Amino acid sequence: MKSILLHLMMLLPVLGFAQVGIGTTDPTAMLDVNGNFRLRSTTSNTRATAAKDSILVVDALGNAQRISSKSVIESHLKTFIKGGFATGSPALINISILANAYTTIPFNTIEFDTNSEYNTTTNTFTAKQPGIYSVYAAIKASPSLVSAGDFGLAIFKNGVINVRESYVNVQLLGININPPNRSIQTLMQLNTGDTITFRGYSGGVLTVGILSGGEESYFTIHQVR
């Protein structure tokens, strides 16, 4: 009996620091199980905070880890964005467009952005997850400036034009009837890292004054699947 106790006492320091493998001779964690495992009974936990902070997940390598429920939900949260112009913006935002050229519409504020994907400094949306996205933009320009020439909206994907709506200046009995409102909408398939920008277009040199009211000039992006 003394001999058994002596051997156990000699073995305890080794067990205290060794990695144990079940179904493997080369464990890479304190307990490395190569195969299925079963828990026949567990202790009930009625604390709501435990559900928020102690969800057990397994990564691609089979490592069991703890993660918060918020992180799990946000990892699959779809894109929902609405933005426009900052409250402190001038009532009229002027953008200059060269002939047959495109100029970025400087939407610089966000009402909500569930995945933090829109950069108000670069006026660029960058997708964090692949999917199908519905994209919409609307602006209202100063009628006096729009009448100087045709003006339209375009949506660019990864710096390349994807869709455009243009309006040609029309006169009736010498009166310009070109409407001041512009809008554009499309569906896009995006991969992670793809970008979207909104740009104005004109067939001639043009300065457009955009009314910065949020009820008239804004954009939305939402992931439909």
CYANA upper distance limits for C-alpha pairs under 8 A (distance plus 0.5 A):
  1 MET  CA      5 LEU  CA      6.86
  2 LYS  CA      6 LEU  CA      6.58
  3 SER  CA      7 HIS  CA      6.80
  4 ILE  CA      8 LEU  CA      6.75
  5 LEU  CA      9 MET  CA      6.61
  6 LEU  CA     10 MET  CA      6.77
  7 HIS  CA     11 LEU  CA      6.69
  8 LEU  CA     12 LEU  CA      6.59
  9 MET  CA     13 PRO  CA      8.19
 10 MET  CA     14 VAL  CA      8.31
 11 LEU  CA     15 LEU  CA      6.84
 12 LEU  CA     16 GLY  CA      6.56
 13 PRO  CA     17 PHE  CA      7.32
 14 VAL  CA     18 ALA  CA      6.39
 15 LEU  CA     19 GLN  CA      8.36
 18 ALA  CA     30 MET  CA      7.46
 19 GLN  CA     27 PRO  CA      6.57
 19 GLN  CA     28 THR  CA      7.56
 19 GLN  CA     29 ALA  CA      6.43
 19 GLN  CA     30 MET  CA      4.80
 19 GLN  CA     31 LEU  CA      6.54
 19 GLN  CA     32 ASP  CA      8.08
 20 VAL  CA     27 PRO  CA      6.69
 20 VAL  CA     29 ALA  CA      8.01
 20 VAL  CA     30 MET  CA      6.34
 20 VAL  CA     31 LEU  CA      5.44
 20 VAL  CA     32 ASP  CA      6.73
 21 GLY  CA     25 THR  CA      6.56
 21 GLY  CA     26 ASP  CA      7.24
 21 GLY  CA     27 PRO  CA      5.35
 21 GLY  CA     31 LEU  CA      6.44
 21 GLY  CA     32 ASP  CA      5.25
 21 GLY  CA     33 VAL  CA      6.51
 21 GLY  CA     34 ASN  CA      8.20
 22 ILE  CA     31 LEU  CA      8.24
 22 ILE  CA     32 ASP  CA      6.70
 22 ILE  CA     33 VAL  CA      5.33
 22 ILE  CA     34 ASN  CA      6.64
 23 GLY  CA     33 VAL  CA      6.73
 23 GLY  CA     34 ASN  CA      5.46
 23 GLY  CA     35 GLY  CA      7.40
 24 THR  CA     32 ASP  CA      8.03
 24 THR  CA     33 VAL  CA      7.76
 24 THR  CA     34 ASN  CA      6.50
 27 PRO  CA     31 LEU  CA      7.68
 27 PRO  CA     32 ASP  CA      5.69
 28 THR  CA     32 ASP  CA      6.86
 33 VAL  CA     37 PHE  CA      8.20
 45 ASN  CA     50 ALA  CA      7.95
 46 THR  CA     50 ALA  CA      8.46
 47 ARG  CA     51 ALA  CA      7.91
 48 ALA  CA     52 LYS  CA      7.31
 49 THR  CA     53 ASP  CA      6.71
 50 ALA  CA     54 SER  CA      5.75
 50 ALA  CA     55 ILE  CA      8.30
 51 ALA  CA     55 ILE  CA      6.78
 51 ALA  CA     68 SER  CA      8.29
 51 ALA  CA     69 SER  CA      7.28
 52 LYS  CA     68 SER  CA      5.80
 52 LYS  CA     69 SER  CA      5.33
 52 LYS  CA     70 LYS  CA      7.36
 53 ASP  CA     66 ARG  CA      8.17
 53 ASP  CA     67 ILE  CA      6.86
 53 ASP  CA     68 SER  CA      4.78
 53 ASP  CA     69 SER  CA      6.87
 54 SER  CA     66 ARG  CA      6.14
 54 SER  CA     67 ILE  CA      6.58
 54 SER  CA     68 SER  CA      6.53
 54 SER  CA     69 SER  CA      8.20
 55 ILE  CA     66 ARG  CA      6.02
 55 ILE  CA     67 ILE  CA      5.91
 55 ILE  CA     68 SER  CA      6.53
 55 ILE  CA     69 SER  CA      6.88
 56 LEU  CA     64 ALA  CA      7.19
 56 LEU  CA     65 GLN  CA      6.26
 56 LEU  CA     66 ARG  CA      5.27
 56 LEU  CA     67 ILE  CA      7.01
 57 VAL  CA     64 ALA  CA      6.21
 57 VAL  CA     65 GLN  CA      5.93
 57 VAL  CA     66 ARG  CA      6.64
 57 VAL  CA     67 ILE  CA      7.45
 58 VAL  CA     62 GLY  CA      5.99
 58 VAL  CA     63 ASN  CA      5.86
 58 VAL  CA     64 ALA  CA      5.00
 58 VAL  CA     65 GLN  CA      6.67
 59 ASP  CA     63 ASN  CA      6.01
 59 ASP  CA     64 ALA  CA      7.29
 59 ASP  CA     65 GLN  CA      8.21
 67 ILE  CA     71 SER  CA      7.34
 67 ILE  CA     72 VAL  CA      7.93
 68 SER  CA     72 VAL  CA      7.21
 69 SER  CA     73 ILE  CA      6.80
 70 LYS  CA     74 GLU  CA      6.56
 71 SER  CA     75 SER  CA      6.54
 72 VAL  CA     76 HIS  CA      7.58
 73 ILE  CA     77 LEU  CA      6.65
 74 GLU  CA    115 ASN  CA      8.33
 77 LEU  CA    114 THR  CA      7.95
 77 LEU  CA    115 ASN  CA      7.77
 78 LYS  CA    114 THR  CA      7.96
 78 LYS  CA    115 ASN  CA      8.02
 78 LYS  CA    222 HIS  CA      7.99
 78 LYS  CA    223 GLN  CA      6.27
 78 LYS  CA    224 VAL  CA      8.49
 79 THR  CA    113 ASP  CA      7.81
 79 THR  CA    114 THR  CA      6.44
 79 THR  CA    115 ASN  CA      6.53
 79 THR  CA    221 ILE  CA      7.68
 79 THR  CA    222 HIS  CA      5.62
 79 THR  CA    223 GLN  CA      5.58
 80 PHE  CA    112 PHE  CA      7.87
 80 PHE  CA    113 ASP  CA      6.34
 80 PHE  CA    114 THR  CA      6.13
 80 PHE  CA    115 ASN  CA      8.15
 80 PHE  CA    220 THR  CA      8.11
 80 PHE  CA    221 ILE  CA      6.48
 80 PHE  CA    222 HIS  CA      4.94
 80 PHE  CA    223 GLN  CA      7.20
 81 ILE  CA    110 ILE  CA      7.98
 81 ILE  CA    111 GLU  CA      7.99
 81 ILE  CA    112 PHE  CA      6.00
 81 ILE  CA    113 ASP  CA      4.98
 81 ILE  CA    114 THR  CA      7.23
 81 ILE  CA    118 TYR  CA      8.48
 81 ILE  CA    220 THR  CA      5.94
 81 ILE  CA    221 ILE  CA      5.62
 81 ILE  CA    222 HIS  CA      6.70
 82 LYS  CA    110 ILE  CA      6.56
 82 LYS  CA    111 GLU  CA      5.99
 82 LYS  CA    112 PHE  CA      6.16
 82 LYS  CA    113 ASP  CA      7.31
 82 LYS  CA    218 TYR  CA      7.76
 82 LYS  CA    219 PHE  CA      6.27
 82 LYS  CA    220 THR  CA      4.97
 82 LYS  CA    221 ILE  CA      7.19
 83 GLY  CA    107 PHE  CA      7.29
 83 GLY  CA    108 ASN  CA      8.00
 83 GLY  CA    109 THR  CA      6.05
 83 GLY  CA    110 ILE  CA      4.62
 83 GLY  CA    111 GLU  CA      5.83
 83 GLY  CA    112 PHE  CA      7.67
 83 GLY  CA    218 TYR  CA      6.16
 83 GLY  CA    219 PHE  CA      5.96
 83 GLY  CA    220 THR  CA      7.05
 84 GLY  CA    107 PHE  CA      5.40
 84 GLY  CA    108 ASN  CA      6.74
 84 GLY  CA    109 THR  CA      5.93
 84 GLY  CA    110 ILE  CA      6.93
 84 GLY  CA    111 GLU  CA      8.26
 84 GLY  CA    212 SER  CA      8.12
 84 GLY  CA    214 GLY  CA      6.53
 84 GLY  CA    217 SER  CA      6.75
 84 GLY  CA    218 TYR  CA      4.70
 84 GLY  CA    219 PHE  CA      6.67
 85 PHE  CA     89 SER  CA      7.03
 85 PHE  CA    106 PRO  CA      8.19
 85 PHE  CA    107 PHE  CA      5.70
 85 PHE  CA    108 ASN  CA      5.69
 85 PHE  CA    109 THR  CA      5.74
 85 PHE  CA    212 SER  CA      6.19
 85 PHE  CA    213 GLY  CA      7.86
 85 PHE  CA    214 GLY  CA      7.23
 85 PHE  CA    217 SER  CA      8.08
 85 PHE  CA    218 TYR  CA      7.77
 86 ALA  CA    107 PHE  CA      8.50
 86 ALA  CA    108 ASN  CA      6.49
 86 ALA  CA    109 THR  CA      5.49
 86 ALA  CA    212 SER  CA      8.46
 89 SER  CA     93 ILE  CA      8.09
 89 SER  CA    212 SER  CA      7.45
 90 PRO  CA    212 SER  CA      7.60
 91 ALA  CA    211 LEU  CA      6.22
 91 ALA  CA    212 SER  CA      5.94
 91 ALA  CA    213 GLY  CA      7.70
 92 LEU  CA    142 SER  CA      8.36
 92 LEU  CA    209 GLY  CA      6.00
 92 LEU  CA    210 ILE  CA      5.89
 92 LEU  CA    211 LEU  CA      5.33
 92 LEU  CA    212 SER  CA      6.62
 93 ILE  CA    208 VAL  CA      8.46
 93 ILE  CA    209 GLY  CA      5.77
 93 ILE  CA    210 ILE  CA      5.47
 93 ILE  CA    211 LEU  CA      6.94
 93 ILE  CA    212 SER  CA      7.18
 94 ASN  CA    207 THR  CA      6.99
 94 ASN  CA    208 VAL  CA      5.97
 94 ASN  CA    209 GLY  CA      4.78
 94 ASN  CA    210 ILE  CA      6.70
 95 ILE  CA    103 THR  CA      7.97
 95 ILE  CA    105 ILE  CA      8.26
 95 ILE  CA    207 THR  CA      6.15
 95 ILE  CA    208 VAL  CA      5.93
 95 ILE  CA    209 GLY  CA      7.03
 95 ILE  CA    210 ILE  CA      8.30
 96 SER  CA    103 THR  CA      7.84
 96 SER  CA    205 VAL  CA      8.16
 96 SER  CA    206 LEU  CA      6.42
 96 SER  CA    207 THR  CA      4.87
 96 SER  CA    208 VAL  CA      6.95
 97 ILE  CA    101 ALA  CA      6.87
 97 ILE  CA    102 TYR  CA      7.00
 97 ILE  CA    103 THR  CA      6.38
 97 ILE  CA    200 GLY  CA      7.90
 97 ILE  CA    201 TYR  CA      7.32
 97 ILE  CA    202 SER  CA      7.00
 97 ILE  CA    204 GLY  CA      8.27
 97 ILE  CA    205 VAL  CA      6.25
 97 ILE  CA    206 LEU  CA      5.71
 97 ILE  CA    207 THR  CA      6.61
 97 ILE  CA    208 VAL  CA      8.33
 98 LEU  CA    102 TYR  CA      7.93
 98 LEU  CA    202 SER  CA      7.64
 98 LEU  CA    203 GLY  CA      8.49
 98 LEU  CA    204 GLY  CA      6.79
 98 LEU  CA    205 VAL  CA      4.99
 98 LEU  CA    206 LEU  CA      7.01
 99 ALA  CA    202 SER  CA      6.55
 99 ALA  CA    203 GLY  CA      5.56
 99 ALA  CA    204 GLY  CA      4.29
 99 ALA  CA    205 VAL  CA      5.11
 99 ALA  CA    206 LEU  CA      8.03
100 ASN  CA    201 TYR  CA      7.34
100 ASN  CA    202 SER  CA      6.09
100 ASN  CA    203 GLY  CA      5.01
100 ASN  CA    204 GLY  CA      6.64
101 ALA  CA    201 TYR  CA      6.42
101 ALA  CA    202 SER  CA      6.96
101 ALA  CA    203 GLY  CA      7.91
102 TYR  CA    199 ARG  CA      6.28
102 TYR  CA    200 GLY  CA      5.93
102 TYR  CA    201 TYR  CA      5.28
102 TYR  CA    202 SER  CA      7.83
103 THR  CA    199 ARG  CA      5.58
103 THR  CA    200 GLY  CA      5.68
103 THR  CA    201 TYR  CA      7.22
104 THR  CA    123 ASN  CA      8.24
104 THR  CA    197 THR  CA      7.57
104 THR  CA    198 PHE  CA      6.33
104 THR  CA    199 ARG  CA      4.61
104 THR  CA    200 GLY  CA      6.74
105 ILE  CA    123 ASN  CA      8.20
105 ILE  CA    198 PHE  CA      6.09
105 ILE  CA    199 ARG  CA      5.52
105 ILE  CA    200 GLY  CA      6.75
106 PRO  CA    123 ASN  CA      6.40
107 PHE  CA    120 THR  CA      7.40
107 PHE  CA    123 ASN  CA      6.46
107 PHE  CA    218 TYR  CA      7.95
108 ASN  CA    120 THR  CA      5.08
108 ASN  CA    121 THR  CA      7.26
108 ASN  CA    123 ASN  CA      6.88
109 THR  CA    120 THR  CA      6.48
110 ILE  CA    118 TYR  CA      8.48
110 ILE  CA    120 THR  CA      8.09
113 ASP  CA    117 GLU  CA      7.37
113 ASP  CA    118 TYR  CA      7.77
115 ASN  CA    128 LYS  CA      8.20
117 GLU  CA    125 PHE  CA      6.10
117 GLU  CA    126 THR  CA      5.88
117 GLU  CA    127 ALA  CA      6.77
117 GLU  CA    128 LYS  CA      7.42
118 TYR  CA    123 ASN  CA      7.58
118 TYR  CA    124 THR  CA      6.23
118 TYR  CA    125 PHE  CA      4.76
118 TYR  CA    126 THR  CA      6.90
119 ASN  CA    123 ASN  CA      5.98
119 ASN  CA    124 THR  CA      5.80
119 ASN  CA    125 PHE  CA      6.76
120 THR  CA    124 THR  CA      7.54
123 ASN  CA    197 THR  CA      7.20
124 THR  CA    195 THR  CA      7.08
124 THR  CA    196 ILE  CA      6.40
124 THR  CA    197 THR  CA      5.72
125 PHE  CA    195 THR  CA      5.85
125 PHE  CA    196 ILE  CA      5.54
125 PHE  CA    197 THR  CA      7.08
126 THR  CA    192 THR  CA      8.30
126 THR  CA    193 GLY  CA      6.14
126 THR  CA    194 ASP  CA      6.15
126 THR  CA    195 THR  CA      4.95
126 THR  CA    196 ILE  CA      7.13
127 ALA  CA    190 LEU  CA      7.51
127 ALA  CA    191 ASN  CA      7.35
127 ALA  CA    192 THR  CA      5.76
127 ALA  CA    193 GLY  CA      5.74
127 ALA  CA    194 ASP  CA      6.04
127 ALA  CA    195 THR  CA      6.90
128 LYS  CA    191 ASN  CA      8.41
128 LYS  CA    192 THR  CA      5.48
128 LYS  CA    193 GLY  CA      6.65
129 GLN  CA    190 LEU  CA      8.37
129 GLN  CA    191 ASN  CA      6.78
129 GLN  CA    192 THR  CA      5.17
129 GLN  CA    193 GLY  CA      8.25
130 PRO  CA    189 GLN  CA      8.03
130 PRO  CA    190 LEU  CA      5.85
130 PRO  CA    191 ASN  CA      4.60
130 PRO  CA    192 THR  CA      5.70
131 GLY  CA    189 GLN  CA      6.30
131 GLY  CA    190 LEU  CA      6.08
131 GLY  CA    191 ASN  CA      7.16
131 GLY  CA    223 GLN  CA      7.18
131 GLY  CA    224 VAL  CA      8.07
131 GLY  CA    225 ARG  CA      6.15
132 ILE  CA    187 LEU  CA      7.33
132 ILE  CA    188 MET  CA      6.15
132 ILE  CA    189 GLN  CA      5.02
132 ILE  CA    190 LEU  CA      6.82
132 ILE  CA    223 GLN  CA      6.30
132 ILE  CA    224 VAL  CA      6.22
132 ILE  CA    225 ARG  CA      5.89
133 TYR  CA    187 LEU  CA      6.09
133 TYR  CA    188 MET  CA      5.65
133 TYR  CA    189 GLN  CA      6.75
133 TYR  CA    190 LEU  CA      7.66
133 TYR  CA    221 ILE  CA      7.24
133 TYR  CA    222 HIS  CA      6.07
133 TYR  CA    223 GLN  CA      4.77
133 TYR  CA    224 VAL  CA      6.14
133 TYR  CA    225 ARG  CA      7.87
134 SER  CA    185 GLN  CA      7.90
134 SER  CA    186 THR  CA      6.49
134 SER  CA    187 LEU  CA      5.12
134 SER  CA    188 MET  CA      6.98
134 SER  CA    221 ILE  CA      6.24
134 SER  CA    222 HIS  CA      5.91
134 SER  CA    223 GLN  CA      6.74
134 SER  CA    224 VAL  CA      7.19
135 VAL  CA    185 GLN  CA      6.07
135 VAL  CA    186 THR  CA      5.96
135 VAL  CA    187 LEU  CA      6.65
135 VAL  CA    188 MET  CA      7.88
135 VAL  CA    219 PHE  CA      8.24
135 VAL  CA    220 THR  CA      6.52
135 VAL  CA    221 ILE  CA      5.16
135 VAL  CA    222 HIS  CA      7.30
136 TYR  CA    183 SER  CA      7.90
136 TYR  CA    184 ILE  CA      6.18
136 TYR  CA    185 GLN  CA      4.82
136 TYR  CA    186 THR  CA      7.21
136 TYR  CA    219 PHE  CA      6.03
136 TYR  CA    220 THR  CA      5.75
136 TYR  CA    221 ILE  CA      6.96
137 ALA  CA    183 SER  CA      6.04
137 ALA  CA    184 ILE  CA      5.98
137 ALA  CA    185 GLN  CA      7.13
137 ALA  CA    198 PHE  CA      8.13
137 ALA  CA    217 SER  CA      8.18
137 ALA  CA    218 TYR  CA      6.43
137 ALA  CA    219 PHE  CA      4.60
137 ALA  CA    220 THR  CA      6.93
138 ALA  CA    181 ASN  CA      7.83
138 ALA  CA    182 ARG  CA      6.07
138 ALA  CA    183 SER  CA      4.64
138 ALA  CA    184 ILE  CA      7.09
138 ALA  CA    216 GLU  CA      7.34
138 ALA  CA    217 SER  CA      5.75
138 ALA  CA    218 TYR  CA      6.04
138 ALA  CA    219 PHE  CA      6.73
139 ILE  CA    181 ASN  CA      6.42
139 ILE  CA    182 ARG  CA      5.85
139 ILE  CA    183 SER  CA      6.97
139 ILE  CA    210 ILE  CA      7.20
139 ILE  CA    211 LEU  CA      7.82
139 ILE  CA    216 GLU  CA      6.38
139 ILE  CA    217 SER  CA      4.43
139 ILE  CA    218 TYR  CA      6.95
140 LYS  CA    180 PRO  CA      6.06
140 LYS  CA    181 ASN  CA      4.93
140 LYS  CA    182 ARG  CA      6.77
140 LYS  CA    210 ILE  CA      6.31
140 LYS  CA    211 LEU  CA      6.12
140 LYS  CA    216 GLU  CA      6.33
140 LYS  CA    217 SER  CA      6.35
141 ALA  CA    145 LEU  CA      7.93
141 ALA  CA    146 VAL  CA      7.12
141 ALA  CA    180 PRO  CA      5.53
141 ALA  CA    181 ASN  CA      6.82
141 ALA  CA    182 ARG  CA      8.42
141 ALA  CA    208 VAL  CA      7.10
141 ALA  CA    209 GLY  CA      5.92
141 ALA  CA    210 ILE  CA      4.77
141 ALA  CA    211 LEU  CA      6.14
142 SER  CA    146 VAL  CA      6.81
142 SER  CA    180 PRO  CA      6.88
142 SER  CA    208 VAL  CA      7.66
142 SER  CA    209 GLY  CA      5.82
142 SER  CA    210 ILE  CA      6.70
142 SER  CA    211 LEU  CA      7.22
143 PRO  CA    147 SER  CA      6.74
143 PRO  CA    179 PRO  CA      7.74
143 PRO  CA    180 PRO  CA      5.70
144 SER  CA    148 ALA  CA      7.85
145 LEU  CA    207 THR  CA      7.39
145 LEU  CA    208 VAL  CA      6.18
145 LEU  CA    209 GLY  CA      7.02
146 VAL  CA    150 ASP  CA      7.56
146 VAL  CA    151 PHE  CA      7.38
146 VAL  CA    178 ASN  CA      7.63
146 VAL  CA    179 PRO  CA      8.35
146 VAL  CA    180 PRO  CA      6.84
146 VAL  CA    208 VAL  CA      6.91
147 SER  CA    169 ASN  CA      7.11
147 SER  CA    176 ASN  CA      6.54
147 SER  CA    177 ILE  CA      8.30
147 SER  CA    178 ASN  CA      6.72
148 ALA  CA    169 ASN  CA      8.29
148 ALA  CA    206 LEU  CA      7.73
149 GLY  CA    168 VAL  CA      7.76
149 GLY  CA    169 ASN  CA      6.01
149 GLY  CA    202 SER  CA      7.97
149 GLY  CA    203 GLY  CA      8.19
149 GLY  CA    204 GLY  CA      7.41
149 GLY  CA    206 LEU  CA      7.44
150 ASP  CA    166 SER  CA      7.73
150 ASP  CA    167 TYR  CA      5.96
150 ASP  CA    168 VAL  CA      5.01
150 ASP  CA    169 ASN  CA      5.38
150 ASP  CA    202 SER  CA      6.20
150 ASP  CA    203 GLY  CA      6.85
150 ASP  CA    204 GLY  CA      8.02
151 PHE  CA    166 SER  CA      6.50
151 PHE  CA    167 TYR  CA      6.12
151 PHE  CA    168 VAL  CA      7.52
151 PHE  CA    200 GLY  CA      7.61
151 PHE  CA    201 TYR  CA      6.16
151 PHE  CA    202 SER  CA      5.19
151 PHE  CA    203 GLY  CA      7.88
152 GLY  CA    164 ARG  CA      7.79
152 GLY  CA    165 GLU  CA      6.01
152 GLY  CA    166 SER  CA      4.43
152 GLY  CA    167 TYR  CA      6.09
152 GLY  CA    182 ARG  CA      7.16
152 GLY  CA    200 GLY  CA      6.28
152 GLY  CA    201 TYR  CA      5.56
152 GLY  CA    202 SER  CA      6.91
153 LEU  CA    164 ARG  CA      6.34
153 LEU  CA    165 GLU  CA      5.95
153 LEU  CA    166 SER  CA      6.87
153 LEU  CA    182 ARG  CA      7.29
153 LEU  CA    183 SER  CA      7.39
153 LEU  CA    184 ILE  CA      7.08
153 LEU  CA    198 PHE  CA      7.77
153 LEU  CA    199 ARG  CA      6.40
153 LEU  CA    200 GLY  CA      5.22
153 LEU  CA    201 TYR  CA      6.41
154 ALA  CA    161 ILE  CA      7.42
154 ALA  CA    162 ASN  CA      7.98
154 ALA  CA    163 VAL  CA      6.22
154 ALA  CA    164 ARG  CA      4.64
154 ALA  CA    165 GLU  CA      6.78
154 ALA  CA    184 ILE  CA      7.82
154 ALA  CA    198 PHE  CA      6.47
154 ALA  CA    199 ARG  CA      5.72
154 ALA  CA    200 GLY  CA      6.64
154 ALA  CA    201 TYR  CA      7.43
155 ILE  CA    161 ILE  CA      6.61
155 ILE  CA    162 ASN  CA      6.24
155 ILE  CA    163 VAL  CA      6.00
155 ILE  CA    164 ARG  CA      6.93
155 ILE  CA    184 ILE  CA      8.49
155 ILE  CA    196 ILE  CA      7.40
155 ILE  CA    197 THR  CA      6.45
155 ILE  CA    198 PHE  CA      5.37
155 ILE  CA    199 ARG  CA      6.84
156 PHE  CA    160 VAL  CA      5.65
156 PHE  CA    161 ILE  CA      4.77
156 PHE  CA    162 ASN  CA      5.69
156 PHE  CA    163 VAL  CA      7.70
156 PHE  CA    195 THR  CA      8.43
156 PHE  CA    196 ILE  CA      6.05
156 PHE  CA    197 THR  CA      5.72
156 PHE  CA    198 PHE  CA      6.85
156 PHE  CA    199 ARG  CA      7.93
157 LYS  CA    161 ILE  CA      6.74
157 LYS  CA    162 ASN  CA      6.41
157 LYS  CA    194 ASP  CA      7.51
157 LYS  CA    195 THR  CA      6.06
157 LYS  CA    196 ILE  CA      5.32
157 LYS  CA    197 THR  CA      7.35
158 ASN  CA    194 ASP  CA      6.35
158 ASN  CA    195 THR  CA      5.40
158 ASN  CA    196 ILE  CA      6.89
159 GLY  CA    195 THR  CA      8.03
159 GLY  CA    196 ILE  CA      8.18
159 GLY  CA    197 THR  CA      8.14
163 VAL  CA    186 THR  CA      7.98
164 ARG  CA    184 ILE  CA      7.88
165 GLU  CA    183 SER  CA      8.16
165 GLU  CA    184 ILE  CA      6.82
166 SER  CA    201 TYR  CA      7.90
166 SER  CA    202 SER  CA      8.40
167 TYR  CA    178 ASN  CA      7.98
168 VAL  CA    178 ASN  CA      7.81
169 ASN  CA    176 ASN  CA      7.53
169 ASN  CA    177 ILE  CA      7.90
169 ASN  CA    178 ASN  CA      5.88
170 VAL  CA    176 ASN  CA      6.30
170 VAL  CA    177 ILE  CA      6.25
170 VAL  CA    178 ASN  CA      6.29
171 GLN  CA    175 ILE  CA      5.57
171 GLN  CA    176 ASN  CA      4.90
171 GLN  CA    177 ILE  CA      6.28
171 GLN  CA    178 ASN  CA      8.21
172 LEU  CA    176 ASN  CA      7.01
172 LEU  CA    177 ILE  CA      7.36
190 LEU  CA    194 ASP  CA      6.44
202 SER  CA    206 LEU  CA      7.32
210 ILE  CA    217 SER  CA      8.24
211 LEU  CA    216 GLU  CA      7.95
211 LEU  CA    217 SER  CA      7.29
212 SER  CA    216 GLU  CA      7.94
212 SER  CA    217 SER  CA      6.43
213 GLY  CA    217 SER  CA      6.41
214 GLY  CA    218 TYR  CA      6.41
